[in-house]
Amino acid sequence: MNKQLPELMFLKSRDGKEGCSLSAPEIADDLCVLAADKLRKDIADFPQLSEVEIVRHYTNLAHLNYSVDAGFYPLGSCTMKYNPKINEKIANQPEWNAHPYSPIHLVQGNLEIMKSLEELLMKITAMAAFTLTPAAGAHGELTGLRVIRDYLTDKGDARKIVLIPDSAHGTNPASSVLCGYQTKEIPSNENGILEVETLKKHLDKDVAALMITNPNTLGIFEKNIVEIARVLHENGSLLYMDGANMNAFMGIAKPGDLGADVIHLNLHKTFATPHGGGGPGSGPVGVAKDLVKFLPVPIITHEGKEYKVRYHNESGSNRVKNFYGNFLVIIRALVYLLELGKENIRQVAEDAVLNANYIRKKLEPYLDLPYKSKSLHEVIFSDKGLTVKTLDIAKRILDYGMHPFTIYFPLIVHGAMMIEPTETESKETLDQFIDIMIKILDEAKKDPAFVQGAPYSTPVTRLDEVMAAKQLILRWKPAATQTN
Ligand SMILES: *Cc1c(COP(=O)(O)O)cnc(C)c1O
């Protein structure tokens, strides 16, 4: 593999070449809405190319993409698993196309789809009700925290603080602050989990909730969760469980049974809908019985034979998104669940855990494992004791044509390599990844500078990522006029 960036169209341009095989459309002058002097005669600086050159240009650009459909994608925390094509096929049926203001009696099927998914998610999680409207995990967090805030305020017990363990995903503190809370970070122990005693030390009457991810971002199950829930509830505080890692234990345990008051799920992670390319996500929020009335509208109900939509809520909770959420993502998730069936939901979790542990066992002799607790769906190594850094290894993986793992997260692990193979990968693919890792570690031992110079086969090599984020260049311009 030695991929090159296609030559810029502007540089290939030759005067007089045309990419259009049809003659200019004959638009009657009197049909043209723009005044003649406003019409462009020429487009300045447009490249002049033939049709086939343009087709090849874009096709070659598209081939530079990497995706789950192209190869292994062990990006920890993101659950980049394979999304079955049947989900796409069904989501693309024209029958679902409905204007969001369509009369309710004409969209009974669409409402049934949404209600069916809500009900399945309730079964999987043992929560009392769901809203499907949030557009992503982080949006679900904000929605869930609003429910907590409104519930406590309604009880006359508004509180100021949300406790968050130090292993948390960055969206947890961000959502809390956006919801008007102060956050307090609390440490996890040497086994990578939260101790009940630590929680107690930080608990007082101002704590609205603990926001905990389970299994956490170290891939470790928070085994004190039931006692944590009890201690929180005794203090009048609530338990928010970030359910982004639900693929590690769905079908085996249910957050509601563990004492969670609010959870969010990521349909685009656990429930196999595509993500990672900026496409729409979905972050349904499930709540316990006492909090149901604080869920945002619209609420879909099933009265008698008919589905209805309620836009008013006795608690006055507002909507969090226009209309009903990302409907086509909801369809994909429902298809995924129906296709799996009840028995195989558990199999998903078992395979996710098996795959992560297979990688852990095979790479443990070569890499430092900062937390020895049992791994669930992902495993976190560090670069301790190596001749090169985590970044160097990730860059070298690109030369082998694979997507690297998540690097430098969670923040509590120095030089973290966060590997999440997911349940959809075969043993052969895992072995291939493991072989590549062992090869790279061997290269690093023999010639660290070589690995530090990677990648060698990609169109661009090491980038100044800080600069790239701070000085976005979103539009190519000829060098002479490049100003930003
Ligand atoms: C992905 C993730 C989130 C955020 O979800 P988005 O859909 O990306 O907004 C929150 N928490 C954890 C643990 C996650 O892995």
The ligand as an SDF file (V2000), in Angstrom:
LIG
                    3D

 15 15  0  0  0  0  0  0  0  0999 V2000
  -18.9170    7.9530   22.7280 C   0  0  0  0  0  0  0  0  0  0  0  0
  -19.1000    8.1890   24.1600 C   0  0  0  0  0  0  0  0  0  0  0  0
  -19.8360    9.2910   24.6180 C   0  0  0  0  0  0  0  0  0  0  0  0
  -20.3720   10.3710   23.7100 C   0  0  0  0  0  0  0  0  0  0  0  0
  -21.2240    9.9150   22.7320 O   0  0  0  0  0  0  0  0  0  0  0  0
  -21.3980   10.7090   21.3420 P   0  0  0  0  0  0  0  0  0  0  0  0
  -22.4650    9.9860   20.6370 O   0  0  0  0  0  0  0  0  0  0  0  0
  -20.0640   10.6520   20.6630 O   0  0  0  0  0  0  0  0  0  0  0  0
  -21.7830   12.1170   21.6730 O   0  0  0  0  0  0  0  0  0  0  0  0
  -20.0290    9.4100   25.9810 C   0  0  0  0  0  0  0  0  0  0  0  0
  -19.4980    8.5200   26.8450 N   0  0  0  0  0  0  0  0  0  0  0  0
  -18.7690    7.4640   26.4350 C   0  0  0  0  0  0  0  0  0  0  0  0
  -18.2350    6.5020   27.4410 C   0  0  0  0  0  0  0  0  0  0  0  0
  -18.5440    7.2610   25.0800 C   0  0  0  0  0  0  0  0  0  0  0  0
  -17.8100    6.2150   24.6760 O   0  0  0  0  0  0  0  0  0  0  0  0
  1  2  1  0
  2  3  1  0
  2 14  2  0
  3  4  1  0
  3 10  2  0
  4  5  1  0
  5  6  1  0
  6  7  2  0
  6  8  1  0
  6  9  1  0
 10 11  1  0
 11 12  2  0
 12 13  1  0
 12 14  1  0
 14 15  1  0
M  END
$$$$
